[in-house]
Amino acid sequence: MRLIHSMSQWLVSKKRASTDVIYIVDFKRHTRGNHFGPWLLWFSQEFARRFDRVILVTPDKKLTQRLFKKIENEDIEFKKLPRKLKKSFDLNHLVSCFGKSNERAHFFVMWAYDIEKLAHPIKLPPWATFLLTSRITRRPEIEGAALENRILSLVTSFDNFKGYFELDHYIPKPHPLAVPLLDLESVDLLESPTPLLRQLQQFSKSTFTIGAFGNLSGSRCLDAIMPLVNENPNINFALIGKIRDKALATETAQLLKGTLPRNLFTHTEFINDERELNALITAVDAIFIDGSNYPQHSGIVIKAIYFSKSIISPKANAWVCDLIQQRGVGFTYAEPSSELLKHWNVWNKNDGLNKSSETAKKLRNPASLAKCFDLMTTQLRSTSNRP
């Protein structure tokens, strides 16, 4: 009897010792700004609330540790991406490298696009990821839609694929594996202004100013914003970000290479510091985004409405246009015109500033954000092939 009792107690303790671990795999090196570093921080902390152990697997362990230097969580561990995973998407190999007995392993890959060129094993453990599907659902004919379609087809071909985070909440018929995610962009500001910030503040201080930020190309706002620059000499415009010259319309390229209009401010370098980017956004009155060629969600827009900025876009089947229509965070236009200032004054008088900031608060609501990760965790832990 004592032996049976001892065995039963051992089995109970063994069962209790079983833990859930999630491996967060990120193939990026966090050496510059954008979503990658802040989102790894954010996702890791959210999953740490839902799993017993979080293992971050990245190409540069030391860089990742520096990224997390202000985060103290003993349940988050840092590991270097094994050489094998640079060629093969063999998630089971991570368990053999870093796993413990009595653990149930789950996996989240930060950016689905990074796995396309890897070899893909036939069998994978439960895993999920992040990807975009706005192009293939809204504008399947534009650049980037084919890539989205390939990635979605690839990840959903695996039996143990549990789902993906989707930022576009306005897609009429989302994929059954899509998990809506509210966007928690970094909104930290600089402690003291940089020379660039001072220049932009001086440029915009007395005139209504519209800014375009991020990676800039013809389809990412430049071909759409330059006609507005010419049509609205009474308005200031600022282009802040890396310009892709090869992706510009001929007329746009000629305008940018010639003598710039007095109402145009340019800084054609990438902004590495997220805090400086945020500060630059606060220095303008409105943010421009070309929804007609950029139908997907925009982190710049999320930052801008947090700072009570107006959002301007051509009318289009786009996430930003749906956001404007449903939340009143800005305005759209049908044709380039000289009435942007008039439209902005109307928006401002109709409580536009508060509409933007209130929308940002709802999108950053802790309870709503928690539901996103709760649902993803539920799907990851599901024993069925489809939730």
C-alpha positions as a Markdown table, in Angstrom:
| # | Residue | x | y | z |
|---|---|---|---|---|
| 1 | Met | 0.0 | 0.0 | 0.0 |
| 2 | Arg | 2.8 | 2.4 | 0.9 |
| 3 | Leu | 4.4 | 1.7 | -2.5 |
| 4 | Ile | 1.2 | 2.4 | -4.3 |
| 5 | His | 0.7 | 5.6 | -2.3 |
| 6 | Ser | 4.3 | 6.7 | -3.1 |
| 7 | Met | 3.8 | 6.0 | -6.8 |
| 8 | Ser | 0.5 | 7.9 | -6.9 |
| 9 | Gln | 2.1 | 10.9 | -5.2 |
| 10 | Trp | 5.0 | 10.8 | -7.6 |
| 11 | Leu | 2.6 | 10.7 | -10.6 |
| 12 | Val | 0.7 | 13.7 | -9.1 |
| 13 | Ser | 3.9 | 15.7 | -8.6 |
| 14 | Lys | 5.1 | 14.8 | -12.1 |
| 15 | Lys | 1.8 | 16.0 | -13.5 |
| 16 | Arg | 2.0 | 19.2 | -11.6 |
| 17 | Ala | 5.5 | 19.8 | -12.8 |
| 18 | Ser | 4.4 | 19.8 | -16.4 |
| 19 | Thr | 4.7 | 23.4 | -17.7 |
| 20 | Asp | 3.8 | 25.3 | -20.9 |
| 21 | Val | 6.7 | 27.0 | -22.6 |
| 22 | Ile | 6.5 | 29.2 | -25.6 |
| 23 | Tyr | 9.5 | 29.8 | -27.9 |
| 24 | Ile | 9.3 | 33.2 | -29.6 |
| 25 | Val | 11.4 | 33.0 | -32.7 |
| 26 | Asp | 12.6 | 36.3 | -34.3 |
| 27 | Phe | 15.0 | 36.2 | -37.3 |
| 28 | Lys | 15.6 | 39.9 | -37.2 |
| 29 | Arg | 18.7 | 41.7 | -35.8 |
| 30 | His | 17.4 | 44.6 | -33.7 |
| 31 | Thr | 19.8 | 47.3 | -34.8 |
| 32 | Arg | 17.4 | 49.9 | -36.0 |
| 33 | Gly | 14.0 | 51.4 | -35.4 |
| 34 | Asn | 10.5 | 50.2 | -36.6 |
| 35 | His | 8.1 | 47.6 | -35.2 |
| 36 | Phe | 10.6 | 44.8 | -34.8 |
| 37 | Gly | 12.3 | 45.6 | -31.5 |
| 38 | Pro | 9.3 | 47.2 | -29.6 |
| 39 | Trp | 7.0 | 44.4 | -30.7 |
| 40 | Leu | 9.3 | 41.7 | -29.5 |
| 41 | Leu | 9.3 | 43.4 | -26.1 |
| 42 | Trp | 5.6 | 43.7 | -26.1 |
| 43 | Phe | 4.8 | 40.2 | -27.4 |
| 44 | Ser | 7.3 | 38.6 | -24.9 |
| 45 | Gln | 5.7 | 40.3 | -21.9 |
| 46 | Glu | 2.2 | 39.4 | -23.0 |
| 47 | Phe | 3.1 | 35.7 | -23.6 |
| 48 | Ala | 5.0 | 35.7 | -20.2 |
| 49 | Arg | 1.7 | 36.3 | -18.5 |
| 50 | Arg | 0.2 | 33.2 | -20.2 |
| 51 | Phe | 3.0 | 30.7 | -20.3 |
| 52 | Asp | 5.2 | 29.3 | -17.6 |
| 53 | Arg | 8.4 | 30.0 | -19.6 |
| 54 | Val | 9.2 | 32.2 | -22.5 |
| 55 | Ile | 12.3 | 31.5 | -24.6 |
| 56 | Leu | 13.4 | 34.3 | -27.0 |
| 57 | Val | 15.4 | 32.9 | -29.9 |
| 58 | Thr | 17.1 | 35.5 | -32.0 |
| 59 | Pro | 20.3 | 35.8 | -34.2 |
| 60 | Asp | 22.1 | 38.0 | -31.7 |
| 61 | Lys | 21.5 | 37.2 | -28.0 |
| 62 | Lys | 23.4 | 40.2 | -26.7 |
| 63 | Leu | 21.5 | 42.6 | -28.8 |
| 64 | Thr | 18.2 | 41.2 | -27.6 |
| 65 | Gln | 19.3 | 41.4 | -24.0 |
| 66 | Arg | 20.2 | 45.0 | -24.5 |
| 67 | Leu | 16.7 | 45.6 | -25.9 |
| 68 | Phe | 15.3 | 44.0 | -22.8 |
| 69 | Lys | 17.6 | 45.8 | -20.3 |
| 70 | Lys | 14.7 | 47.6 | -18.6 |
| 71 | Ile | 12.6 | 44.5 | -18.4 |
| 72 | Glu | 13.1 | 42.2 | -15.4 |
| 73 | Asn | 11.3 | 38.9 | -15.8 |
| 74 | Glu | 12.9 | 35.7 | -14.7 |
| 75 | Asp | 10.5 | 33.7 | -16.9 |
| 76 | Ile | 12.0 | 35.2 | -20.1 |
| 77 | Glu | 15.1 | 33.5 | -21.3 |
| 78 | Phe | 17.4 | 34.5 | -24.2 |
| 79 | Lys | 18.9 | 32.1 | -26.6 |
| 80 | Lys | 20.9 | 32.4 | -29.8 |
| 81 | Leu | 19.3 | 31.1 | -33.0 |
| 82 | Pro | 20.8 | 27.7 | -33.8 |
| 83 | Arg | 22.7 | 27.5 | -37.1 |
| 84 | Lys | 20.3 | 24.8 | -38.3 |
| 85 | Leu | 17.3 | 27.2 | -38.2 |
| 86 | Lys | 19.1 | 29.7 | -40.5 |
| 87 | Lys | 18.4 | 27.1 | -43.3 |
| 88 | Ser | 15.5 | 25.0 | -42.0 |
| 89 | Phe | 12.3 | 25.9 | -40.3 |
| 90 | Asp | 12.8 | 23.0 | -37.9 |
| 91 | Leu | 11.1 | 24.2 | -34.7 |
| 92 | Asn | 11.4 | 20.8 | -33.0 |
| 93 | His | 15.2 | 21.4 | -33.1 |
| 94 | Leu | 14.7 | 24.2 | -30.6 |
| 95 | Val | 13.2 | 21.8 | -28.1 |
| 96 | Ser | 16.1 | 19.5 | -28.4 |
| 97 | Cys | 18.5 | 22.4 | -27.8 |
| 98 | Phe | 16.7 | 24.3 | -25.1 |
| 99 | Gly | 13.7 | 22.2 | -23.9 |
| 100 | Lys | 13.2 | 20.5 | -20.5 |
| 101 | Ser | 11.3 | 17.4 | -19.6 |
| 102 | Asn | 7.6 | 17.7 | -18.8 |
| 103 | Glu | 7.2 | 20.8 | -20.9 |
| 104 | Arg | 4.5 | 21.4 | -23.6 |
| 105 | Ala | 6.2 | 23.4 | -26.3 |
| 106 | His | 4.5 | 26.1 | -28.4 |
| 107 | Phe | 6.0 | 28.5 | -30.9 |
| 108 | Phe | 5.4 | 32.0 | -32.1 |
| 109 | Val | 7.3 | 33.3 | -35.1 |
| 110 | Met | 7.4 | 37.1 | -35.1 |
| 111 | Trp | 7.4 | 37.7 | -38.8 |
| 112 | Ala | 6.0 | 35.0 | -41.2 |
| 113 | Tyr | 7.8 | 36.5 | -44.1 |
| 114 | Asp | 11.2 | 35.4 | -42.7 |
| 115 | Ile | 10.4 | 31.7 | -43.2 |
| 116 | Glu | 9.6 | 31.7 | -46.9 |
| 117 | Lys | 13.1 | 30.8 | -48.1 |
| 118 | Leu | 13.8 | 28.2 | -45.4 |
| 119 | Ala | 13.4 | 24.5 | -45.9 |
| 120 | His | 10.1 | 23.3 | -44.3 |
| 121 | Pro | 9.8 | 20.1 | -42.4 |
| 122 | Ile | 6.8 | 17.9 | -42.9 |
| 123 | Lys | 5.8 | 17.9 | -39.3 |
| 124 | Leu | 5.9 | 21.0 | -37.0 |
| 125 | Pro | 4.8 | 21.5 | -33.4 |
| 126 | Pro | 1.9 | 23.9 | -32.6 |
| 127 | Trp | 2.9 | 27.4 | -33.9 |
| 128 | Ala | 1.5 | 30.7 | -34.8 |
| 129 | Thr | 2.8 | 33.9 | -36.4 |
| 130 | Phe | 2.2 | 37.5 | -37.5 |
| 131 | Leu | 1.4 | 38.4 | -41.1 |
| 132 | Leu | -0.6 | 40.9 | -43.2 |
| 133 | Thr | -3.5 | 40.1 | -45.6 |
| 134 | Ser | -4.8 | 43.5 | -46.5 |
| 135 | Arg | -3.4 | 43.5 | -50.0 |
| 136 | Ile | -4.8 | 40.2 | -51.1 |
| 137 | Thr | -8.3 | 41.0 | -49.6 |
| 138 | Arg | -8.5 | 44.6 | -50.7 |
| 139 | Arg | -6.1 | 45.2 | -53.6 |
| 140 | Pro | -5.0 | 41.9 | -55.0 |
| 141 | Glu | -3.6 | 43.5 | -58.1 |
| 142 | Ile | -1.0 | 45.7 | -56.4 |
| 143 | Glu | 2.7 | 45.1 | -55.5 |
| 144 | Gly | 3.0 | 42.9 | -52.4 |
| 145 | Ala | -0.3 | 41.1 | -52.8 |
| 146 | Ala | 1.4 | 38.0 | -54.4 |
| 147 | Leu | 3.9 | 37.8 | -51.5 |
| 148 | Glu | 1.0 | 38.0 | -49.0 |
| 149 | Asn | -0.8 | 35.2 | -50.8 |
| 150 | Arg | 2.3 | 33.0 | -50.9 |
| 151 | Ile | 2.9 | 33.5 | -47.2 |
| 152 | Leu | -0.7 | 32.8 | -46.2 |
| 153 | Ser | -0.8 | 29.7 | -48.4 |
| 154 | Leu | 2.5 | 28.5 | -46.9 |
| 155 | Val | 1.7 | 28.8 | -43.2 |
| 156 | Thr | -1.9 | 27.5 | -43.5 |
| 157 | Ser | -0.6 | 24.4 | -45.3 |
| 158 | Phe | 0.9 | 23.0 | -42.1 |
| 159 | Asp | -1.5 | 20.9 | -40.0 |
| 160 | Asn | -0.2 | 22.3 | -36.7 |
| 161 | Phe | -0.4 | 25.9 | -37.7 |
| 162 | Lys | -2.7 | 27.5 | -35.1 |
| 163 | Gly | -3.2 | 31.1 | -36.3 |
| 164 | Tyr | -1.9 | 34.5 | -37.1 |
| 165 | Phe | -2.3 | 38.0 | -35.8 |
| 166 | Glu | -4.1 | 40.3 | -38.2 |
| 167 | Leu | -4.0 | 44.1 | -37.8 |
| 168 | Asp | -6.7 | 45.0 | -40.3 |
| 169 | His | -9.9 | 44.8 | -38.3 |
| 170 | Tyr | -12.0 | 46.0 | -41.2 |
| 171 | Ile | -11.5 | 43.1 | -43.6 |
| 172 | Pro | -15.1 | 41.9 | -44.3 |
| 173 | Lys | -14.4 | 38.1 | -44.3 |
| 174 | Pro | -11.2 | 37.4 | -42.3 |
| 175 | His | -9.5 | 34.1 | -42.5 |
| 176 | Pro | -10.8 | 31.6 | -39.8 |
| 177 | Leu | -7.3 | 31.4 | -38.3 |
| 178 | Ala | -6.9 | 35.2 | -38.1 |
| 179 | Val | -6.7 | 36.7 | -34.6 |
| 180 | Pro | -7.4 | 40.4 | -34.5 |
| 181 | Leu | -4.6 | 42.4 | -32.8 |
| 182 | Leu | -4.8 | 45.9 | -31.5 |
| 183 | Asp | -1.5 | 47.8 | -32.2 |
| 184 | Leu | 0.5 | 48.9 | -29.2 |
| 185 | Glu | 3.0 | 51.2 | -30.9 |
| 186 | Ser | 5.8 | 52.8 | -28.9 |
| 187 | Val | 4.9 | 56.5 | -28.1 |
| 188 | Asp | 7.9 | 57.4 | -25.9 |
| 189 | Leu | 9.3 | 60.8 | -26.6 |
| 190 | Leu | 12.8 | 62.4 | -26.4 |
| 191 | Glu | 14.0 | 64.0 | -23.2 |
| 192 | Ser | 15.6 | 66.8 | -25.3 |
| 193 | Pro | 15.1 | 67.9 | -28.9 |
| 194 | Thr | 17.5 | 66.8 | -31.7 |
| 195 | Pro | 18.7 | 69.3 | -34.4 |
| 196 | Leu | 16.3 | 67.7 | -36.8 |
| 197 | Leu | 13.4 | 68.1 | -34.5 |
| 198 | Arg | 14.3 | 71.8 | -34.0 |
| 199 | Gln | 14.4 | 72.3 | -37.7 |
| 200 | Leu | 11.0 | 70.7 | -38.3 |
| 201 | Gln | 9.5 | 72.7 | -35.4 |
| 202 | Gln | 10.8 | 75.9 | -36.9 |
| 203 | Phe | 9.5 | 75.0 | -40.3 |
| 204 | Ser | 6.0 | 74.1 | -39.1 |
| 205 | Lys | 5.4 | 76.5 | -36.2 |
| 206 | Ser | 3.3 | 79.1 | -38.1 |
| 207 | Thr | 1.8 | 77.2 | -41.0 |
| 208 | Phe | -0.5 | 74.1 | -41.2 |
| 209 | Thr | 1.9 | 71.3 | -41.8 |
| 210 | Ile | 1.3 | 67.8 | -43.2 |
| 211 | Gly | 4.0 | 65.1 | -42.7 |
| 212 | Ala | 4.8 | 61.8 | -44.3 |
| 213 | Phe | 7.1 | 59.4 | -42.3 |
| 214 | Gly | 8.8 | 56.1 | -42.7 |
| 215 | Asn | 10.0 | 54.2 | -45.8 |
| 216 | Leu | 8.9 | 56.5 | -48.6 |
| 217 | Ser | 8.4 | 55.4 | -52.2 |
| 218 | Gly | 6.1 | 56.2 | -55.1 |
| 219 | Ser | 3.4 | 53.9 | -53.8 |
| 220 | Arg | 4.1 | 54.8 | -50.2 |
| 221 | Cys | 2.8 | 58.3 | -50.5 |
| 222 | Leu | 5.3 | 60.2 | -52.7 |
| 223 | Asp | 3.5 | 60.0 | -56.0 |
| 224 | Ala | 0.3 | 61.1 | -54.2 |
| 225 | Ile | 1.6 | 63.8 | -52.0 |
| 226 | Met | 3.7 | 65.8 | -54.5 |
| 227 | Pro | 0.7 | 67.0 | -56.5 |
| 228 | Leu | -0.7 | 68.3 | -53.2 |
| 229 | Val | 2.5 | 70.2 | -52.5 |
| 230 | Asn | 2.0 | 72.0 | -55.9 |
| 231 | Glu | -1.7 | 72.6 | -55.3 |
| 232 | Asn | -1.3 | 73.9 | -51.8 |
| 233 | Pro | 1.5 | 76.5 | -51.6 |
| 234 | Asn | -0.1 | 77.9 | -48.5 |
| 235 | Ile | 0.5 | 74.6 | -46.6 |
| 236 | Asn | 3.8 | 73.1 | -45.5 |
| 237 | Phe | 4.7 | 69.5 | -46.2 |
| 238 | Ala | 7.5 | 67.4 | -44.6 |
| 239 | Leu | 9.0 | 64.2 | -46.0 |
| 240 | Ile | 10.9 | 62.3 | -43.2 |
| 241 | Gly | 12.3 | 59.0 | -44.1 |
| 242 | Lys | 14.3 | 56.9 | -46.5 |
| 243 | Ile | 13.3 | 57.5 | -50.1 |
| 244 | Arg | 13.3 | 54.6 | -52.6 |
| 245 | Asp | 14.3 | 56.5 | -55.8 |
| 246 | Lys | 13.8 | 53.5 | -58.1 |
| 247 | Ala | 10.1 | 53.2 | -57.1 |
| 248 | Leu | 9.1 | 56.8 | -58.0 |
| 249 | Ala | 7.0 | 58.0 | -60.9 |
| 250 | Thr | 9.1 | 60.0 | -63.4 |
| 251 | Glu | 7.4 | 63.3 | -62.5 |
| 252 | Thr | 7.9 | 62.8 | -58.8 |
| 253 | Ala | 11.5 | 62.0 | -59.2 |
| 254 | Gln | 12.0 | 65.1 | -61.3 |
| 255 | Leu | 10.3 | 67.3 | -58.6 |
| 256 | Leu | 12.5 | 65.9 | -55.9 |
| 257 | Lys | 15.7 | 66.2 | -57.8 |
| 258 | Gly | 15.1 | 69.8 | -58.8 |
| 259 | Thr | 14.8 | 72.9 | -56.7 |
| 260 | Leu | 12.4 | 72.0 | -53.9 |
| 261 | Pro | 9.3 | 74.2 | -53.3 |
| 262 | Arg | 9.6 | 76.5 | -50.3 |
| 263 | Asn | 6.7 | 74.7 | -48.7 |
| 264 | Leu | 8.5 | 71.3 | -48.7 |
| 265 | Phe | 10.9 | 70.1 | -45.9 |
| 266 | Thr | 12.8 | 66.9 | -46.5 |
| 267 | His | 15.0 | 64.6 | -44.5 |
| 268 | Thr | 15.7 | 61.6 | -46.6 |
| 269 | Glu | 17.4 | 59.3 | -44.0 |
| 270 | Phe | 15.8 | 56.6 | -41.8 |
| 271 | Ile | 15.0 | 57.6 | -38.3 |
| 272 | Asn | 16.6 | 55.0 | -36.1 |
| 273 | Asp | 15.4 | 56.3 | -32.7 |
| 274 | Glu | 11.7 | 55.5 | -32.2 |
| 275 | Arg | 11.5 | 58.4 | -29.7 |
| 276 | Glu | 12.8 | 60.8 | -32.2 |
| 277 | Leu | 10.3 | 59.6 | -34.8 |
| 278 | Asn | 7.5 | 60.1 | -32.3 |
| 279 | Ala | 8.7 | 63.6 | -31.5 |
| 280 | Leu | 8.8 | 64.5 | -35.2 |
| 281 | Ile | 5.2 | 63.3 | -35.6 |
| 282 | Thr | 4.2 | 65.7 | -32.7 |
| 283 | Ala | 5.8 | 68.6 | -34.7 |
| 284 | Val | 3.3 | 68.5 | -37.5 |
| 285 | Asp | -0.5 | 68.9 | -37.7 |
| 286 | Ala | -1.5 | 66.0 | -39.9 |
| 287 | Ile | -0.1 | 62.8 | -41.3 |
| 288 | Phe | -0.4 | 61.8 | -44.9 |
| 289 | Ile | -0.8 | 58.2 | -46.1 |
| 290 | Asp | -1.7 | 57.0 | -49.5 |
| 291 | Gly | -4.4 | 54.4 | -48.8 |
| 292 | Ser | -4.9 | 53.9 | -52.5 |
| 293 | Asn | -1.5 | 52.1 | -52.8 |
| 294 | Tyr | -1.0 | 51.2 | -49.1 |
| 295 | Pro | -4.2 | 49.4 | -48.0 |
| 296 | Gln | -2.7 | 47.7 | -44.9 |
| 297 | His | -2.5 | 48.9 | -41.4 |
| 298 | Ser | 0.0 | 51.7 | -40.6 |
| 299 | Gly | 1.9 | 52.0 | -37.3 |
| 300 | Ile | 2.6 | 55.7 | -38.2 |
| 301 | Val | -1.1 | 56.3 | -38.2 |
| 302 | Ile | -1.5 | 54.7 | -34.8 |
| 303 | Lys | 1.3 | 56.9 | -33.4 |
| 304 | Ala | -0.3 | 60.0 | -35.0 |
| 305 | Ile | -3.7 | 59.6 | -33.5 |
| 306 | Tyr | -2.2 | 59.0 | -30.1 |
| 307 | Phe | -0.7 | 62.5 | -30.5 |
| 308 | Ser | -4.1 | 63.9 | -31.7 |
| 309 | Lys | -3.0 | 64.4 | -35.3 |
| 310 | Ser | -5.3 | 64.3 | -38.3 |
| 311 | Ile | -5.0 | 61.6 | -40.9 |
| 312 | Ile | -5.2 | 62.4 | -44.6 |
| 313 | Ser | -5.6 | 59.9 | -47.4 |
| 314 | Pro | -7.0 | 59.6 | -50.9 |
| 315 | Lys | -10.3 | 57.7 | -50.9 |
| 316 | Ala | -9.6 | 54.0 | -51.3 |
| 317 | Asn | -10.4 | 50.5 | -50.2 |
| 318 | Ala | -7.9 | 50.7 | -47.3 |
| 319 | Trp | -7.6 | 50.2 | -43.6 |
| 320 | Val | -6.8 | 53.8 | -43.0 |
| 321 | Cys | -9.9 | 55.0 | -44.9 |
| 322 | Asp | -12.1 | 52.7 | -43.0 |
| 323 | Leu | -10.5 | 54.0 | -39.8 |
| 324 | Ile | -11.2 | 57.6 | -40.9 |
| 325 | Gln | -14.8 | 56.8 | -41.9 |
| 326 | Gln | -15.7 | 54.9 | -38.7 |
| 327 | Arg | -13.7 | 56.9 | -36.1 |
| 328 | Gly | -13.5 | 60.4 | -37.6 |
| 329 | Val | -9.7 | 60.6 | -37.1 |
| 330 | Gly | -9.1 | 62.6 | -40.3 |
| 331 | Phe | -10.5 | 63.0 | -43.8 |
| 332 | Thr | -10.1 | 61.6 | -47.3 |
| 333 | Tyr | -10.3 | 63.3 | -50.7 |
| 334 | Ala | -11.3 | 62.2 | -54.2 |
| 335 | Glu | -9.0 | 64.3 | -56.3 |
| 336 | Pro | -5.9 | 66.4 | -55.4 |
| 337 | Ser | -7.2 | 69.9 | -54.6 |
| 338 | Ser | -6.2 | 73.2 | -52.9 |
| 339 | Glu | -8.8 | 72.8 | -50.2 |
| 340 | Leu | -6.9 | 70.6 | -47.7 |
| 341 | Leu | -6.7 | 73.5 | -45.1 |
| 342 | Lys | -10.4 | 74.0 | -45.4 |
| 343 | His | -11.1 | 70.3 | -44.8 |
| 344 | Trp | -8.7 | 70.3 | -41.8 |
| 345 | Asn | -10.4 | 73.3 | -40.3 |
| 346 | Val | -13.8 | 71.5 | -40.6 |
| 347 | Trp | -12.3 | 68.4 | -39.0 |
| 348 | Asn | -10.8 | 70.4 | -36.2 |
| 349 | Lys | -14.0 | 72.3 | -35.5 |
| 350 | Asn | -15.9 | 68.9 | -35.4 |
| 351 | Asp | -13.9 | 67.8 | -32.4 |
| 352 | Gly | -11.3 | 65.9 | -34.6 |
| 353 | Leu | -8.5 | 66.2 | -32.0 |
| 354 | Asn | -10.5 | 64.4 | -29.4 |
| 355 | Lys | -11.7 | 61.8 | -31.8 |
| 356 | Ser | -8.2 | 60.9 | -32.7 |
| 357 | Ser | -7.0 | 60.7 | -29.1 |
| 358 | Glu | -10.1 | 58.8 | -27.9 |
| 359 | Thr | -9.6 | 56.3 | -30.7 |
| 360 | Ala | -6.0 | 55.8 | -29.7 |
| 361 | Lys | -7.1 | 55.1 | -26.1 |
| 362 | Lys | -9.5 | 52.5 | -27.2 |
| 363 | Leu | -6.9 | 50.8 | -29.4 |
| 364 | Arg | -4.5 | 50.8 | -26.4 |
| 365 | Asn | -7.0 | 49.6 | -23.8 |
| 366 | Pro | -5.3 | 46.9 | -21.6 |
| 367 | Ala | -8.4 | 44.7 | -21.4 |
| 368 | Ser | -8.9 | 44.7 | -25.2 |
| 369 | Leu | -5.2 | 44.1 | -25.8 |
| 370 | Ala | -5.3 | 41.2 | -23.3 |
| 371 | Lys | -8.2 | 39.6 | -25.2 |
| 372 | Cys | -6.1 | 39.5 | -28.4 |
| 373 | Phe | -3.3 | 37.5 | -26.7 |
| 374 | Asp | -5.8 | 35.3 | -24.7 |
| 375 | Leu | -7.4 | 34.2 | -28.0 |
| 376 | Met | -4.0 | 33.5 | -29.6 |
| 377 | Thr | -2.9 | 31.5 | -26.5 |
| 378 | Thr | -6.2 | 29.5 | -26.7 |
| 379 | Gln | -5.6 | 28.7 | -30.3 |
| 380 | Leu | -2.0 | 27.7 | -29.7 |
| 381 | Arg | -3.0 | 25.3 | -26.9 |
| 382 | Ser | -5.8 | 23.8 | -29.0 |
| 383 | Thr | -5.4 | 20.1 | -29.6 |
| 384 | Ser | -7.4 | 20.2 | -32.9 |
| 385 | Asn | -5.7 | 21.2 | -36.1 |
| 386 | Arg | -8.1 | 24.1 | -36.5 |
| 387 | Pro | -9.5 | 26.3 | -33.6 |
